[in-house]
Amino acid sequence: MTTPPTLPGLAESLAELVAQVIGEIRPRLIQAALSGKRSEAANLRHSDNFLSAHDLWMHERYRELLTPIIPSYIYASEEADPQVIGPDPDPDLCVLVDPLDTSELAVRALYGYTHVMVYSRSLARPVAAVVGDIFHHLQIYLAARDEDGNDQAFVHTQDGKAHELKLHRFAELHEALITNYLMKPAERLQPLSRQTHLLNALTQPSPDGATRGRIGVDFGSVSLCHVAAGFTDATMEFAKGFAVWDLAPGHYILNAAGGIVLDLKGDAIPLDYRFTSLADINKAMDRRQKFVAASNLALAQDIVSSLASASSGGYHSKCGNDHYG
């Protein structure tokens, strides 16, 4: 019997930290849902996005819990400007955090996710990432670079069982389950409804006559984790683009599982997020990325081609300067 692979200590520590934060925040979110007291706060950084006191609490809690694990790092959270933590004035590691993703749904106890990624500036790539699912049994998606320089990805259940993520199911476009963040009617759903080439491709029957193509809704980095686990076949963002804290953790986990992330020109998006300096990290916080993430290159290319066909037919996507939601 072969010994299952293990992740480096940093990734295991991050997974335990995220599980701890989930255990602390879940009762608060359930109470918010049952009471209807959602603790909404003014969002000065992203004015059209929902912000709660729970987001801000998690922002502070992560900073408190990360410091014993990583004594010096750049803390790049969605909820504040990047800052240097610890005695090193120019630390190698940058910790990218989205404390509470889909917070508007989390305070309704529907969906809630939390992202942490550790990026090495000297290696110009991530070395560990964790995406936590607050309300589901499949709780922790994680990836890390091992001592030999190889990336590994896993999902942990709430009771601590680990399953390695290695993609092996490769659906064709007409049989694929593709997800998209389509919740906002004007900014998301209407642009999706105009993607007629893609929608027509998904309605093409299989040889047995069944129509298996599907569009589903998904959220932020966890949408790429679901592709990495084989639960969905692809996810796409063509309307506005994801901010780096929503794309990067899931991008790394999907890459470690053997998947692919392309831009809308069909080029692979690198894992180098250009976090060279504090100024570069600040710039990265304002960048947005449109993409197609899939279990295999052929499917990703087919989706990109379908989206390009829609654009050439007269539709031009609207790009904003806010969070993916």
C-alpha positions in Angstrom: 0.0 0.0 0.0 1.4 3.4 -1.0 1.6 6.1 1.6 -0.7 9.0 0.8 1.2 12.3 0.1 1.3 14.9 2.8 1.5 18.6 2.6 4.2 20.9 4.1 3.7 22.1 7.7 2.8 25.6 6.6 -0.2 24.3 4.6 -1.4 22.0 7.4 -1.1 24.9 9.8 -3.1 27.2 7.5 -5.8 24.5 7.1 -6.1 24.1 10.9 -6.2 27.9 11.3 -9.0 28.3 8.7 -11.0 25.4 10.3 -10.6 27.2 13.6 -11.9 30.5 12.2 -14.8 28.7 10.5 -15.7 27.1 13.8 -15.7 30.5 15.5 -17.7 32.4 12.8 -20.3 29.8 11.8 -22.4 30.2 15.0 -22.4 34.0 14.6 -23.6 33.8 11.0 -26.3 31.3 11.9 -27.5 33.6 14.6 -27.5 36.5 12.2 -29.6 34.5 9.8 -32.1 33.3 12.4 -32.4 36.7 14.0 -32.4 38.8 10.8 -29.7 41.0 12.4 -27.1 41.0 9.7 -24.8 43.7 11.1 -24.4 45.4 7.7 -21.6 48.0 7.7 -20.7 50.9 5.4 -18.2 49.6 2.8 -15.7 52.4 2.2 -13.4 50.3 -0.1 -16.1 48.7 -2.3 -19.2 50.9 -2.0 -21.6 48.6 -3.9 -20.6 45.4 -2.1 -22.2 44.1 1.1 -20.0 44.4 4.1 -20.9 43.1 7.6 -19.3 43.4 11.0 -18.5 39.7 10.6 -16.2 40.5 7.6 -14.3 43.0 9.8 -14.1 40.6 12.7 -12.6 37.9 10.5 -10.1 40.4 9.0 -8.8 41.1 12.5 -8.9 37.5 13.7 -6.9 36.2 10.7 -4.2 38.8 11.4 -4.1 37.7 15.0 -3.9 34.0 14.3 -1.5 34.2 11.3 1.3 36.0 13.2 2.4 33.0 15.4 2.6 30.9 12.2 4.4 33.4 10.0 6.2 35.9 12.1 6.9 38.4 9.3 4.6 38.8 6.2 2.7 41.3 4.2 -1.0 41.2 5.1 -3.0 41.8 2.0 -6.7 41.6 3.0 -9.7 42.6 1.1 -10.8 44.7 4.0 -7.7 47.0 4.3 -4.7 48.3 2.6 -1.7 45.9 2.6 0.6 46.2 5.6 3.8 44.7 6.8 3.4 42.5 9.9 6.4 41.5 12.1 10.0 42.6 12.5 11.2 42.1 8.9 10.6 45.4 7.0 10.6 43.6 3.6 9.3 40.0 4.2 9.3 37.4 1.4 5.9 36.1 2.1 2.7 37.9 1.2 -0.5 36.5 2.8 -3.6 37.3 0.6 -6.9 37.0 2.5 -10.6 37.4 1.7 -11.9 37.0 5.2 -15.6 36.3 4.3 -16.5 35.8 0.7 -20.2 36.0 -0.3 -20.9 37.7 3.0 -24.4 38.8 1.9 -25.3 35.2 1.6 -23.3 34.1 4.6 -25.4 36.3 7.0 -28.4 34.4 5.6 -26.7 31.0 6.4 -26.8 30.0 2.8 -23.2 30.1 1.5 -20.0 31.5 2.9 -16.4 31.0 2.0 -13.0 32.3 3.3 -9.7 32.5 1.4 -6.1 32.5 2.5 -3.1 32.3 0.2 0.6 32.5 0.9 2.7 33.9 -1.9 6.5 33.9 -2.0 7.8 37.0 -3.6 11.2 35.4 -4.2 9.7 32.5 -6.1 7.0 34.7 -7.7 4.3 32.2 -7.1 2.0 30.9 -4.4 3.4 28.2 -2.0 0.2 27.5 -0.1 -3.5 28.3 -0.4 -6.7 27.3 1.6 -10.3 28.0 0.7 -12.7 27.2 3.5 -16.4 26.4 3.0 -18.2 27.6 6.2 -21.5 25.6 5.9 -20.7 22.4 4.1 -19.1 19.0 5.1 -16.4 19.4 2.4 -14.8 22.1 4.4 -11.2 22.8 3.4 -9.7 23.0 -0.1 -6.0 23.4 0.0 -2.8 23.2 -2.1 0.9 23.6 -1.3 4.3 23.3 -2.8 6.3 20.4 -1.4 10.0 20.2 -0.7 10.7 18.9 -4.2 8.9 21.8 -5.8 5.7 19.9 -6.7 2.2 21.3 -6.1 -0.4 19.0 -4.4 -4.0 19.7 -3.8 -6.5 18.1 -1.3 -10.0 18.6 0.1 -10.6 17.9 3.8 -14.0 17.0 5.2 -15.3 18.6 8.4 -14.3 15.5 10.3 -10.7 15.7 9.1 -10.6 13.2 6.3 -8.3 14.2 3.4 -8.9 13.4 -0.3 -6.2 14.2 -2.9 -7.5 16.2 -5.9 -6.3 14.9 -9.2 -8.5 15.7 -12.2 -9.5 12.7 -14.3 -13.0 13.5 -15.7 -12.9 15.5 -18.9 -16.4 16.5 -20.3 -16.9 17.9 -23.7 -18.7 21.3 -23.9 -22.1 19.9 -24.8 -22.1 17.7 -21.7 -20.3 20.1 -19.3 -21.6 21.7 -16.1 -20.3 25.3 -16.2 -20.7 27.8 -13.4 -20.8 31.6 -13.4 -21.4 34.2 -10.7 -24.7 35.4 -12.2 -26.5 36.7 -9.1 -26.6 40.5 -10.0 -29.4 40.9 -12.6 -28.0 43.7 -14.7 -24.3 43.2 -14.2 -24.1 39.4 -14.4 -27.3 37.6 -15.4 -28.1 39.8 -18.5 -24.6 39.5 -19.9 -24.8 35.7 -19.5 -28.2 35.6 -21.3 -26.5 37.2 -24.3 -23.9 34.5 -24.6 -26.0 32.7 -27.2 -23.1 30.8 -28.8 -22.2 29.2 -25.5 -25.8 28.5 -24.5 -26.5 26.9 -27.8 -23.4 24.7 -27.5 -24.6 23.6 -24.1 -28.0 22.6 -25.5 -26.6 20.3 -28.2 -27.7 16.7 -27.5 -25.4 13.8 -26.8 -25.4 10.8 -29.1 -28.1 9.2 -27.0 -30.3 12.2 -27.5 -30.0 13.5 -23.9 -29.2 17.2 -23.3 -26.6 17.3 -20.5 -25.0 20.8 -20.7 -25.8 22.9 -17.7 -25.2 26.4 -16.3 -24.9 26.7 -12.5 -24.1 29.5 -10.0 -20.9 29.5 -8.0 -18.8 32.0 -6.1 -15.2 33.3 -6.1 -12.3 31.0 -5.4 -14.5 28.1 -4.4 -15.8 27.9 -7.9 -12.3 27.0 -9.1 -12.0 24.5 -6.2 -15.1 22.8 -7.3 -13.6 22.3 -10.8 -10.4 21.0 -9.1 -12.5 18.4 -7.2 -14.3 17.4 -10.3 -17.7 18.5 -9.0 -18.1 20.9 -11.9 -16.3 21.0 -15.3 -15.6 24.7 -15.7 -16.2 28.1 -14.3 -16.0 31.5 -16.2 -15.9 35.2 -15.5 -16.4 37.4 -18.6 -18.5 40.4 -17.4 -16.3 42.3 -14.9 -13.4 40.2 -13.8 -12.4 38.8 -10.4 -10.3 40.7 -7.9 -7.0 38.9 -7.1 -8.1 37.7 -3.7 -11.1 35.9 -5.3 -9.2 34.4 -8.2 -5.7 33.6 -6.9 -6.3 31.0 -4.1 -8.7 28.9 -6.3 -6.4 29.4 -9.3 -3.5 27.8 -7.4 -5.6 24.9 -6.1 -7.0 24.1 -9.5 -3.5 24.4 -11.0 -2.2 21.9 -8.4 -5.0 19.5 -9.3 -4.1 19.5 -13.0 -6.7 22.1 -14.3 -6.2 25.1 -16.5 -7.1 28.8 -16.2 -7.1 30.9 -19.4 -7.7 34.6 -20.1 -10.3 35.5 -22.7 -7.6 35.6 -25.4 -7.0 31.9 -24.7 -3.6 32.4 -23.0 -2.8 30.6 -19.7 -2.9 32.9 -16.7 0.4 32.6 -14.8 0.7 32.1 -11.1 3.0 35.1 -10.8 0.7 37.8 -9.5 3.5 40.4 -9.6 3.7 41.0 -5.8 7.3 42.3 -6.2 7.0 45.3 -3.8 4.4 46.8 -1.5 3.5 49.2 -4.2 3.0 46.3 -6.7 0.7 44.6 -4.1 -1.4 47.7 -3.8 -1.7 47.8 -7.6 -2.6 44.1 -7.7 -5.5 44.8 -5.3 -7.1 47.0 -8.0 -6.6 44.7 -11.0 -9.3 42.6 -12.3 -9.1 39.4 -14.3 -11.6 37.8 -16.7 -11.0 34.1 -17.2 -12.2 30.6 -18.0 -11.1 27.8 -15.6 -11.7 24.2 -16.6 -10.7 20.7 -15.9 -8.8 20.4 -19.2 -7.4 22.7 -21.9 -9.8 21.6 -24.7 -12.9 22.5 -22.7 -11.4 25.8 -21.7 -10.5 26.7 -25.3 -14.0 25.7 -26.5 -15.6 28.0 -23.9 -13.2 30.9 -24.8 -14.1 30.4 -28.4 -17.8 30.5 -27.6 -17.4 33.7 -25.6 -15.3 35.3 -28.3 -18.0 34.5 -30.9 -20.6 36.3 -28.7 -18.3 39.4 -28.5 -17.7 39.5 -32.2 -21.4 39.5 -32.7 -21.8 42.9 -31.1 -21.7 42.3 -27.3 -19.0 44.0 -25.3 -18.7 43.1 -21.7 -18.9 45.8 -19.0 -15.9 46.0 -16.7 -16.2 47.6 -13.3 -13.6 48.4 -10.6 -15.2 46.6 -7.7 -15.2 43.2 -6.1 -16.4 40.2 -8.2 -19.9 40.4 -6.5 
